[in-house]
Amino acid sequence: MEVSGRNTAESVLPPKVPAPPAPPAATADPGALGLAAFAMTTFVLSWFNAGLINRSVEAVVLPLALFYGGIIQLLAGMWEFRRGNTFAATAFASFGGFWLAYWAFARSVVPHLLRVPQLYQATGLFLLAWTIFTVYMTVAAARTTGAVLGVFVTLSLTFLLLTVAAFTQSEGWARAGGWVGLLTALIAWYASFATVTNSTFQRTVLPVWPLGGRPVAAGPEQGP
């Protein structure tokens, strides 16, 4: 005869606690890739702005702007969102968008407005908007690393010089912007080089000089 409420073997055992979820797999730092894509595209374009190579072959920068500076950098920005790095995500996604917009501007807008005397104003306005964005990102960069801050300081100056050059139609200002752009590319390449090298060696080989916040390009000593 069954007794109502009788304890069974199962009822006296403690309830089974579900296993905690497995920690997410570690993801690689996309900062090195984003910085490299930005650096190479900026380097090539700045050769023309600095007057070091004839502008008749300037279209060589367009494939880089579309695929490497644009699409690859945009992807790096999306991966930074996944890692929770707001600054890097905003920077890479935005400058990926810049290079995609530059590609479209050179391919579609400039030929359409080539005979319009005010074309220089359109170029100046385009560059002015990016100058404003870069300057306020420079403020945020002051909490990343010295390497990244160097990129944003020189990039802000590059955009400013090129904006002045566009509005004043001055070849001299454009050349100055090109030379500072070359410096920007070299600093960005260094930051990329330091990030990938420190990650590969699992120690600090090249310093990036942390400034107290979460860096866009972290070596192993800063963590993810």
Protein Blocks (a to p, Z undefined) as FASTA:
>chain_A
ZZehiacfklmpccddddddddddddddfklmmmmmmmmmmmmmmmmmnopacfklmmmm
mmmmmmmmmmmmmmmmmmmmmnopaklmmmmmmmmmmmmmmmmmmmmmmmmmmmpmklmm
mmmmmmmmmmmmmmmmmmmmmmmcfklmmmmmmmmmmmmmmmmmmmnopaklmmmmmmmm
mmmmmmmmmmmmmmmmmmmnopafbdghiahiacfbdcfknoZZ
